[in-house]
Every structure is written in structure tokens, then in C-alpha cells.
Amino acid sequence: MDDSIEIPLSKQKIILLLIAAIAFVVMGVFLALPLVSETPLDIELANIVGLVTIIFFGTCAVFMTTKLFDKKVGLTIDQYGITDNTSGTSVGLIEWADITESWTIQIASTKILMIATNTPEKYIERAKNSIAKRAMKANYKIYGSPIAITASALKIKYSDLERLINTELEKRKGTSS
């Protein structure tokens, strides 16, 4: 009988992320508004940056709003594997038999745990929508794995999450051989 480890979503972190996303949307709106400038290129560039900012952070705000009311556990580690419910690209259960290794990448100040799998297509196909599928394909192409887990929305520090998953992965590798 394996004990299950459950890490809940952090509503406080999600609210902070939501506020930040809304702030970026507001900045994007100001950039997308017509500006007075000596060159049309400056105006066009500001409009494009503003529009991209609105779309990206607007999508993030929608996701954060849904996570705010999500009753599911953020991350579960049990005898079956890691069940991820932390992000827009979460795929649910990542089975121990499919996990080959993990490593950390850092984008700006955010650390992300990449989970390598011997069946990446299986997890890419589980994507909830076409945006998530494209993001997972990009992760796979750039970082070598479609599965990325961050502690940004969890009630755990990244270093503790990384240590926990690596410990459990080592334990499972030892028993599955």
C-alpha cells in the first residue's frame, strides 16, 4: 500500500499571478492604443507588442481564474505516478513507467521541472486544447520534454517540489527494474 502525497493549489499564489496577468493586460491595452510618434514604425511596433501582450496575458488571466475555483489537488504523487493539475498544459497522470528522468530549467526567475518520458506523443495527445498541444510540442522541441511542472500555483517551494519528485522517481526506478 503506497501512501499518496498531495500538494494543494495555492489560492494566494494564484491570486498574485492573476493580478500580475491583469496588470500586463492593462499595459498591453495602453500599448495597443493609438500613439503620437514621429515615425509610423514606432506606433505599429507598440500596437503589435500591445496586442500580443493582451492575448498572452489575457489567456493567462482566464486560466488563473479557472484555477482559482478549481477544487482538484494541484499535484498528486502516488504508486501510479505523478498526477499534474498545475497548469494549462497539465496532462493528468504521468505514469512512473513512462518517466525516464527530470531536470530543471529556468525562464527568467521561474524554475520549471521538466519530466522526460519515453512516450512524449502519448502526453502531447492528451493536451486539453490546441494551444496546450502547441505549447507542449514547443517544450518538447526546445527542452526535450513536453511535460513541465512548476510550483508557481502550488503550496510548496520549488526546491522542495524538485527534491520530492526526484526522491520518488529514484525510489520508483529502484522498484520497477
Secondary structure, 3 states (H helix, E strand, C coil): CCCCEEECECHHHHHHHHHHHHHHHHHHHHHHCCCCCCCHHHHHHHHHHHHHHHHHHHHHHHHHHHHHCCCCCCEEECCCEEEECCCCCCCEEEEHHHEEEEEEEEECCEEEEEEEECCHHHHHHCCCCHHHHHHHHHHHHHHCCCEEECCCCECCCHHHHHHHHHHHHHHHHHHHC
